[in-house]
Every structure is written in C-alpha cells, then in structure tokens.
C-alpha cells in the first residue's frame, strides 16, 4: 500500500544528509556525505541558522549512533563522489580517486575531536562502513557496504566491536551491499538491509557479538522480505511495534515491514533517494527522514512510538 504523509521540512541545502539521531535536548545529529561533516540541527532556531557543524572527519561519514560514553560513533565509508542529475544529487557508483579507507570513528560532541577506532578486522581492511547500532551491552553492530571499482567489487559484511577500540569481530560474511542495520525491541534479532538486492535479512542474536545461523549457506541469515521491481534499500530503523522501517531508493520513501515479513506500506516522499529515518520528539512519535538527493531533512508524525535506542541522549 502506497501512502502519503503531510511532511514538514526542517532543513535544506544539505550535502547528501544521512544518519539522523534524535537527542534528548531536542536537537538532531546528522552527517553530510558530500560535505564530509557531522552536524547538529537546532530545531528551535530559524531555518537559515539551524545547522551547526561539529566535526569534519573527511572521507564520507555515513552512519551515526550515540555510544555508551556519550560520544557520536561514525561509520565512515572513506569517500563518495557525486553528480548532479535533473536537479538531484546522486552518488556515483565507483570508488572515488580520493578514497581514504573505511573506518569506525568516535566524535567528541563537545570538542569535535575525531578518534579513529577501527580500520581493519583480522587483517582485512574495512572498505565502506555504512551504518551502526549499539546493543544494551555497549557493543556496536555495523555493516560494511564495500566499494565498487571499474572491474571489481567488494563483498560486504557485518561486524561487532567494542566502543573503546579494543575488539572487533566479523560476524556475517559475505553479504551483497549491506546497508542499514537495527535490533528488534527485545534485542533478540538483528536486521540488515541489502541495497542492491532490495532485501532485509535477519539473524537471531545469541549474545553480544554472536549470531545464530539458521541458514547453513553463506552468511547464515534468513530473508525477511524483499521488494519487486527496481527498488533499492538504504538505512533502517525499528519502531516500538517491531516494524522495520527502511529508507527506499528509486521508489523514494519509507517501506514498513512487519516482524513476520509482511510489507505493510510504502510511504512516498518527494525524493528518489530517501536514505535514513530516526524517531524523536514527544514519545518518539515523530519520524525524521533524510531526503538525500534534494539535500533536505523532513519530519512527519508516526502512528506509534519509535524504538528508544540503547544510548540515546
């Protein structure tokens, strides 16, 4: 079912925004891939004064999450190139010439200081970390989307790492362009959206950094749902009912999938590259969405509360 929402534009003119994070002080964090920055969005200011740049880590900060120490943890994909097509900003397919390597970083929200925590796992370089989520134990699950070059491409994977930079483990490999990642309300399922297949994969969580492998082939996960036709998946969030809400590309909007795998609805938005969503506001009942091709951050009411993240602050 395709539905529309009455949306409010919060910010515009952003350089391919992603990774929104609601903060308890009423601000939002986000990243700009094209400007290579981490920002704070002040909703109580005039539109022209809302964006405060906190840090400029370079590469292309993709995903963002608050960790157990209050820092902002960044999945940095190492760089993207962009092109303008019919008034839209579109990512180019290939690894850019100024690619600086994938990494996981921590940003001090008070000082803007950037610390690189991880660049590899078991001697294998991280190629394009994309999104991350913390569990209640303080560990982070994150995806590595990989990079595409003219005659070859990387496999992607899912990793689990400690927030202090001391330990990283590869937990699912190989995947096809893994992007968004999230946990069920009870923390007993891990969800990952694959971009180019347009599928959501899930695994049972057996403990911190441990996944059950119900499928004996490949990465061990099961397909929860997929989309027909040329629709691609980006990042995701989970609401309090356990629904998986996935940013959808080409058919721009949000796709809502039940924990049983039923596609409940597609919420159309005026952008072909709807990449990320988070929940915030009173009772976490507002959806904040990045419309990346048009450089906008928008919001609209959500019919039920979102899921509170482990270390939102």
Secondary structure as GFF3:
##gff-version 3
##sequence-region A 1 313
A	DSSP	beta_strand	2	4	.	.	.	ID=ss1
A	DSSP	beta_strand	8	11	.	.	.	ID=ss2
A	DSSP	beta_strand	17	22	.	.	.	ID=ss3
A	DSSP	beta_strand	27	32	.	.	.	ID=ss4
A	DSSP	beta_strand	37	42	.	.	.	ID=ss5
A	DSSP	three_ten_helix	47	49	.	.	.	ID=ss6
A	DSSP	beta_strand	51	55	.	.	.	ID=ss7
A	DSSP	beta_strand	61	66	.	.	.	ID=ss8
A	DSSP	beta_strand	72	76	.	.	.	ID=ss9
A	DSSP	beta_strand	82	85	.	.	.	ID=ss10
A	DSSP	beta_strand	88	91	.	.	.	ID=ss11
A	DSSP	beta_strand	103	107	.	.	.	ID=ss12
A	DSSP	beta_strand	114	118	.	.	.	ID=ss13
A	DSSP	beta_strand	120	121	.	.	.	ID=ss14
A	DSSP	beta_strand	124	125	.	.	.	ID=ss15
A	DSSP	beta_strand	129	134	.	.	.	ID=ss16
A	DSSP	beta_strand	139	144	.	.	.	ID=ss17
A	DSSP	beta_strand	148	149	.	.	.	ID=ss18
A	DSSP	beta_strand	152	153	.	.	.	ID=ss19
A	DSSP	beta_strand	156	162	.	.	.	ID=ss20
A	DSSP	beta_strand	168	175	.	.	.	ID=ss21
A	DSSP	beta_strand	178	183	.	.	.	ID=ss22
A	DSSP	beta_strand	189	194	.	.	.	ID=ss23
A	DSSP	beta_strand	199	207	.	.	.	ID=ss24
A	DSSP	beta_strand	210	211	.	.	.	ID=ss25
A	DSSP	beta_strand	222	226	.	.	.	ID=ss26
A	DSSP	beta_strand	232	238	.	.	.	ID=ss27
A	DSSP	beta_strand	244	249	.	.	.	ID=ss28
A	DSSP	beta_strand	253	257	.	.	.	ID=ss29
A	DSSP	beta_strand	263	268	.	.	.	ID=ss30
A	DSSP	beta_strand	274	280	.	.	.	ID=ss31
A	DSSP	three_ten_helix	282	284	.	.	.	ID=ss32
A	DSSP	beta_strand	286	291	.	.	.	ID=ss33
A	DSSP	beta_strand	296	301	.	.	.	ID=ss34
###
